[in-house]
């Protein structure tokens, strides 16, 4: 009589904690996917920044990029230019 009750309790115990571990695994998988998306966004942003840094290296400055950034920061333009503004 004690053995079947003990086995039943053991089965119930592992069923409950087994379900919790499966739920925890599902939650971790969701968190992993969210963090991977965040990583991809940060990585893309970093690659963009690194490419801009490469254009402003002291040994070789890209004149077009330097002109674009200086005009953007100073708010200057030529008389014959047309400015088209867009949100980033």
Buried (B, 14 or more C-beta within 10 A) or exposed (E): EEEEEEEEEEEEEEEEEEEEEEEEEEEEEEEEEEEEEEEEEEEEEEEEEEEEEEBEEEEEEBEEBEEEBEBEEEEEEEEEEEEEEEEE
